[in-house]
Amino acid sequence: MQDPTSQLNSLYQQVILDHYRHPRNKERLENGTVEVHMRNPACGDEIKLQLRIEDEIIVDLGFTGEGCSISQASASMMTTLLKGRHVDEALSLTGRFTSMMHGDEAAARDKELKDLRALEGVSKFPIRIKCALLGFDALQEAVKRTREDEA
């Protein structure tokens, strides 16, 4: 019989593989207001993130790209979680996810992160952290550009 920790790890692995094999929002968003292309030079993963932001709300977002299961699943989970949210709320969730990736156990227990919590184990592999954060780095850059354009 599997111990509870092994069962949880297996469940998390299944969630990651599901988002990798059946990514959500992995399509070019044609009516976006901002697009950011991010690449991880260490491994070659890349994400092109498109967002449609109206009145500080992420009305829609989509991504395209290639890479490992971690980068692509993370982007899928991120887009699912952030659609319809206020930009400040999205940035707050980004901060919590980043903290989790850097070993913050309290952030790893944050139920607001939903499926992203499945990536908590990545924090034990420093070389893979950039993979998990690639979509979030693109999001932060997109928000920065949007706010600069509006200023």
C-alpha positions as CSV (number, residue, x, y, z in Angstrom):
1,M,0.0,0.0,0.0
2,Q,1.3,3.5,-0.9
3,D,2.0,5.9,1.9
4,P,0.0,9.2,1.8
5,T,3.1,11.2,0.6
6,S,3.6,8.9,-2.4
7,Q,-0.1,9.1,-3.2
8,L,0.1,12.9,-3.2
9,N,3.2,13.0,-5.3
10,S,1.5,10.6,-7.8
11,L,-1.5,12.9,-7.9
12,Y,0.6,16.0,-8.4
13,Q,2.5,14.2,-11.2
14,Q,-0.8,13.3,-12.9
15,V,-2.0,17.0,-12.7
16,I,1.3,18.2,-14.3
17,L,1.1,15.6,-17.1
18,D,-2.6,16.4,-17.7
19,H,-1.8,20.1,-18.2
20,Y,1.2,19.2,-20.4
21,R,-0.7,16.7,-22.6
22,H,-3.9,18.7,-22.7
23,P,-2.9,22.3,-22.1
24,R,-5.5,24.9,-21.4
25,N,-5.4,28.2,-23.3
26,K,-2.5,27.0,-25.5
27,E,-3.5,29.0,-28.6
28,R,-2.6,32.3,-30.0
29,L,-4.9,35.1,-28.7
30,E,-5.7,37.1,-31.8
31,N,-7.3,40.1,-30.1
32,G,-4.7,40.6,-27.4
33,T,-3.6,44.0,-26.1
34,V,0.0,42.8,-25.3
35,E,2.3,40.0,-26.3
36,V,5.5,38.9,-24.6
37,H,8.0,36.3,-25.8
38,M,10.2,34.8,-23.1
39,R,12.9,32.2,-23.5
40,N,14.9,30.2,-21.0
41,P,18.4,30.2,-22.6
42,A,19.5,27.4,-20.2
43,C,17.2,24.8,-21.7
44,G,15.5,26.4,-24.7
45,D,12.0,26.5,-23.3
46,E,9.9,29.4,-24.7
47,I,6.6,31.0,-24.2
48,K,4.7,33.6,-26.2
49,L,2.0,35.0,-23.9
50,Q,-0.8,37.1,-25.2
51,L,-3.2,39.0,-22.9
52,R,-6.2,41.1,-23.4
53,I,-6.4,43.5,-20.5
54,E,-9.3,45.9,-20.1
55,D,-9.7,48.2,-17.1
56,E,-6.9,46.3,-15.2
57,I,-8.8,43.0,-15.7
58,I,-7.2,40.1,-17.5
59,V,-10.2,39.5,-19.8
60,D,-8.4,36.7,-21.8
61,L,-5.0,35.2,-22.3
62,G,-3.4,32.5,-24.3
63,F,0.1,31.2,-24.9
64,T,2.1,29.3,-27.5
65,G,5.5,27.8,-27.1
66,E,7.6,24.8,-26.7
67,G,9.5,23.2,-23.9
68,C,9.6,20.7,-21.1
69,S,6.5,19.5,-19.3
70,I,7.2,21.8,-16.4
71,S,7.2,25.1,-18.4
72,Q,4.3,24.2,-20.5
73,A,2.1,22.7,-17.7
74,S,2.9,25.8,-15.6
75,A,1.8,28.1,-18.3
76,S,-1.4,26.1,-18.8
77,M,-2.1,26.3,-15.0
78,M,-1.3,30.0,-14.9
79,T,-3.6,31.0,-17.7
80,T,-6.5,29.0,-16.2
81,L,-6.0,30.6,-12.8
82,L,-5.6,34.2,-14.0
83,K,-8.3,34.6,-16.6
84,G,-10.8,37.1,-15.3
85,R,-8.7,38.4,-12.5
86,H,-7.6,41.9,-11.7
87,V,-4.0,42.6,-12.6
88,D,-3.0,43.3,-9.0
89,E,-4.5,40.0,-7.9
90,A,-2.6,38.2,-10.7
91,L,0.6,39.8,-9.6
92,S,-0.1,38.8,-6.0
93,L,-0.6,35.1,-7.1
94,T,2.6,35.4,-9.1
95,G,4.4,36.5,-6.0
96,R,3.1,33.6,-4.0
97,F,3.9,31.1,-6.7
98,T,7.4,32.5,-7.0
99,S,7.8,32.2,-3.2
100,M,6.7,28.5,-3.4
101,M,9.2,27.9,-6.2
102,H,11.9,29.2,-3.8
103,G,10.9,26.9,-1.0
104,D,8.3,28.8,1.0
105,E,6.2,26.1,2.6
106,A,3.4,28.5,3.6
107,A,3.0,29.5,-0.1
108,A,2.9,25.8,-1.0
109,R,-0.2,25.4,1.3
110,D,-2.0,28.3,-0.3
111,K,-5.2,26.9,-1.8
112,E,-5.6,30.0,-4.0
113,L,-2.7,28.6,-6.2
114,K,-4.9,25.6,-7.1
115,D,-3.2,23.2,-9.7
116,L,0.0,25.2,-9.4
117,R,0.6,23.6,-6.0
118,A,1.4,20.4,-8.0
119,L,4.6,22.1,-9.0
120,E,5.9,22.5,-5.5
121,G,8.3,19.6,-5.9
122,V,10.1,21.6,-8.6
123,S,11.6,23.8,-5.9
124,K,13.9,21.0,-5.0
125,F,15.5,21.2,-8.4
126,P,17.0,24.7,-8.8
127,I,17.7,24.3,-12.5
128,R,14.0,23.6,-13.2
129,I,12.6,26.6,-11.2
130,K,13.2,28.9,-14.2
131,C,11.1,26.5,-16.3
132,A,8.2,26.8,-13.9
133,L,8.5,30.6,-13.7
134,L,8.8,31.2,-17.4
135,G,5.1,32.0,-18.0
136,F,5.0,34.1,-14.9
137,D,8.0,36.1,-16.0
138,A,6.1,36.8,-19.3
139,L,3.1,37.8,-17.3
140,Q,5.0,40.3,-15.2
141,E,6.6,41.8,-18.4
142,A,3.2,42.0,-20.1
143,V,1.7,43.9,-17.1
144,K,4.8,46.2,-17.0
145,R,4.4,47.0,-20.7
146,T,0.7,47.6,-20.4
147,R,1.1,50.0,-17.5
148,E,3.9,51.8,-19.3
149,D,1.7,52.2,-22.4
150,E,-1.1,53.6,-20.3
151,A,1.1,56.1,-18.4
